Amino acid sequence: MRKVGIFEGKAHFSALIHDAKNGETILITKNGEAVAQIGPIQSSKSNHAKDAMRRILSSKAKLGKLSVRELIEEGRRD
């Protein structure tokens, strides 16, 4: 995590936002003490989709005799 003083942060705000958009977290300091943080936001939709896919793939559910994973693999072969 990069540390930046308030004055430098003000002077380079657009660059800090660009860095945050690219995944970097920047700690803003005043007189050497951390007072704020700029960083990427986490997309809750993305996390929900990943969690759902993880649950589906680890599921023991079957369609006929095939598991979810087997159905996916079968679809890839066709």
C-alpha positions as CSV (number, residue, x, y, z in Angstrom):
1,M,0.0,0.0,0.0
2,R,1.4,3.3,-1.1
3,K,1.4,6.3,1.3
4,V,0.9,9.9,0.0
5,G,0.7,13.1,1.9
6,I,-2.3,15.4,1.5
7,F,-0.5,18.0,-0.5
8,E,0.9,15.4,-2.9
9,G,-2.5,13.7,-3.1
10,K,-4.2,17.0,-4.0
11,A,-1.6,17.7,-6.7
12,H,-1.9,14.3,-8.2
13,F,-5.5,13.4,-7.5
14,S,-6.4,12.3,-11.0
15,A,-3.4,10.0,-11.1
16,L,-4.3,8.5,-7.7
17,I,-7.9,7.8,-9.0
18,H,-6.4,6.1,-12.1
19,D,-4.2,3.9,-9.9
20,A,-7.2,3.0,-7.7
21,K,-9.2,2.1,-10.7
22,N,-6.3,-0.3,-11.6
23,G,-6.5,-2.0,-8.2
24,E,-4.0,0.0,-6.1
25,T,-4.9,1.2,-2.6
26,I,-3.4,4.5,-1.6
27,L,-3.2,5.7,2.0
28,I,-3.5,9.5,2.5
29,T,-1.5,10.9,5.4
30,K,-1.5,14.2,7.3
31,N,1.6,15.0,9.3
32,G,2.6,11.3,8.9
33,E,-0.7,10.0,10.3
34,A,-3.1,8.0,8.1
35,V,-6.4,9.9,7.6
36,A,-8.0,8.5,4.5
37,Q,-7.7,5.8,1.9
38,I,-8.3,5.7,-1.8
39,G,-8.8,2.4,-3.5
40,P,-10.8,0.3,-5.9
41,I,-14.4,-0.6,-5.0
42,Q,-15.5,-4.2,-5.0
43,S,-18.4,-5.0,-7.3
44,S,-20.9,-6.9,-5.3
45,K,-22.5,-8.3,-8.5
46,S,-19.2,-9.8,-9.5
47,N,-18.7,-11.4,-6.1
48,H,-22.3,-12.8,-6.1
49,A,-21.7,-14.4,-9.5
50,K,-18.4,-16.0,-8.5
51,D,-19.9,-17.3,-5.3
52,A,-22.9,-18.8,-7.2
53,M,-20.7,-20.4,-9.7
54,R,-18.5,-21.9,-6.9
55,R,-21.6,-23.3,-5.3
56,I,-22.9,-24.8,-8.5
57,L,-19.6,-26.4,-9.4
58,S,-19.2,-27.9,-6.0
59,S,-22.8,-29.1,-5.9
60,K,-23.6,-32.8,-5.7
61,A,-26.8,-32.3,-7.7
62,K,-27.3,-34.6,-10.7
63,L,-29.3,-34.5,-13.8
64,G,-30.0,-38.1,-14.6
65,K,-26.7,-39.9,-13.8
66,L,-24.5,-36.9,-14.6
67,S,-23.2,-34.3,-12.1
68,V,-23.1,-30.6,-12.9
69,R,-19.3,-30.8,-13.5
70,E,-19.8,-33.8,-15.9
71,L,-22.5,-32.0,-17.8
72,I,-20.2,-29.0,-18.3
73,E,-17.4,-31.3,-19.5
74,E,-19.8,-33.2,-21.8
75,G,-20.9,-29.8,-23.3
76,R,-17.3,-28.9,-24.0
77,R,-16.6,-32.1,-25.9
78,D,-19.5,-31.4,-28.3
